[in-house]
């Protein structure tokens, strides 16, 4: 306290001297008032005369609102809801204002937040503790107001800026019972901007077991979703709102009837001339993948009259279309994801080939228990030319199926690969990835720079063969939750079994260009040993990412931060997925172009 008083006296004295020197005729009391005024001008304890943020240009204020919406979205992704919490999660189309509700908001909009009051330490009564606990629960279950709605309630100026910024109102979520009137308000505010529409077709009770089902439930979960955009033709007829059937308890876990209802309505929609992304998901657990179940809902639909000229991304999980009639959908794609389709509703090999080759912009192909329909004996022998593809995802295929399909995919420029297989021995697949197949002069793995292995059951010799081929690998994502995948992790600390071309040089570790690794199921102590081993082998790591669920004590965390350029935690199967793509995208773009040029040169030489 004495130091603060001393500093205050020094500041006052210095200020007085300066003012008296600059204004010889000024009275001492006037000089003191001027010094006090100057010192209090920037103090945080005195309220400003105006609101500085209101001096910002509207364009900059709108950008701040966008940043708030983005942070709000990140918080939504990070939240893990249990059943009760999910019930209180806010649907942005539900309960919030229309124009008539909030005509002239001038003052700040106050949220009714319940906050517990804590008694002095050591004097809190049991009743106070119970009250605090109840208040905490109320606060936890307070519905979250969408950020753009929140700022539009602060004052007239902010409301005008928020409502006048169409891009703040383009993302909408439809769940069971959503208000169509509120949706119309958001569409009106979005003006002609492309929309992002999420449709959740789950119904009450989907998150409960049969024993826990009440007579009337309000729970919801994601079963089918879609992203769409405004149709430029404002005079086009609007499809009726889907009336999804309410199933009985016996039918409650058969979700495809709702997906079917949505597909029926989308098939009645006019051309989606602004549609850029289409994602349809059905997350039913299905054990039979030969015949489609239920058979009465097997009908394949043509959506939007087969016209979506701006479509760039398409994901179909457990949802099939009329593949032949829908071929026009795939002409401009950059990303195609097919997953969990029964053999009966998969496209023929000829149609599958046309789907993959109709767009030269196709960069990413993801196949998870999906692909061309069998029998494999009827497939042609000429490979599908996918020279333009850079990312390939292969998940959950039966061993015989993937061994037959992979040689028919000509993928000379793939530099990002994701593998996830279980339930069988995939040693043959590991060997196939490690040797030249078809007309290739090198193995598929030799060109891979970004690799993710979730599960890959195979013998040790096959694992070593895979590691031997990954000479260009830069980033690895490895799930070591199972012992089999942990062997890959341990191999990376060992010297390659291959002899160097120059016998005078020492052998190097596997994956000599590896600079970044992301792991799940690895402890901090094990990662520390790994980093030390790579550094001792002359191939140090630059970046380490570890699952937030794994055990890393403070000492190991500090050591890792001190010994690599970047260290971070990620949430398995969420943050990492985005981070992996973000890390890879820029490098993939340049590296992929270089590889294509090299491939062209090889063709010229031949």
Beta strands, then each sheet from edge to edge (+ up, - down):
strand 1: 171-174
strand 2: 196-199
strand 3: 277-281
strand 4: 313-317
strand 5: 335-339
strand 6: 364-368
strand 7: 384-385
strand 8: 391-395
strand 9: 409-410
strand 10: 416-421
strand 11: 450-456
strand 12: 475-479
strand 13: 516-520
strand 14: 543-547
strand 15: 566-570
sheet 1: 1+ 2+
sheet 2: 3+ 4+ 5+ 6+ 8+ 10+ 11+ 12+ 13+ 14+ 15+
sheet 3: 7+ 9+
end
